[in-house]
């Protein structure tokens, strides 16, 4: 499960100019420990081939 800790809207919408093609949602989240470990193991095995 991903737990969001920070989310922000950027682009022209941030300045009050609504433009659907220029809206970005950015954020930071905490990844579940098991998923983090699986992703790290997968990446390390990927580089060995």
C-alpha positions as CSV (number, residue, x, y, z in Angstrom):
1,X,0.0,0.0,0.0
2,X,1.3,3.5,-0.8
3,X,0.7,6.1,1.8
4,X,0.8,9.7,0.4
5,X,2.7,12.2,2.5
6,X,2.8,15.1,0.1
7,X,0.7,16.0,-3.0
8,X,0.8,19.2,-5.0
9,X,-0.9,20.6,-8.1
10,X,1.5,22.5,-10.4
11,X,1.3,24.0,-13.9
12,X,-0.9,26.8,-15.0
13,X,-3.7,25.7,-12.7
14,X,-1.4,26.6,-9.7
15,X,-1.6,30.3,-10.9
16,X,-5.4,30.3,-11.4
17,X,-5.3,29.8,-15.2
18,X,-7.3,26.7,-15.9
19,X,-5.8,24.8,-18.8
20,X,-6.5,21.0,-18.8
21,X,-3.4,20.2,-20.8
22,X,-1.1,21.9,-18.3
23,X,-2.0,20.4,-14.9
24,X,0.5,18.2,-13.1
25,X,-0.1,16.3,-9.9
26,X,3.2,15.5,-8.1
27,X,3.7,13.8,-4.8
28,X,5.8,11.7,-2.5
29,X,4.6,8.5,-0.9
30,X,5.8,5.8,1.5
31,X,6.0,2.4,-0.2
32,X,5.2,-0.7,1.7
33,X,8.3,-2.5,3.0
34,X,7.6,-5.8,1.2
35,X,7.0,-4.0,-2.2
36,X,10.2,-2.0,-1.6
37,X,12.3,-5.1,-1.0
38,X,10.7,-6.9,-4.0
39,X,11.5,-3.9,-6.3
40,X,15.1,-3.8,-5.0
41,X,15.6,-7.5,-5.6
42,X,14.1,-7.4,-9.0
43,X,16.3,-4.4,-10.1
44,X,19.4,-6.1,-8.7
45,X,18.7,-9.4,-10.6
46,X,17.9,-7.4,-13.7
47,X,21.4,-6.0,-13.9
48,X,23.1,-9.4,-13.6
49,X,22.1,-10.8,-17.0
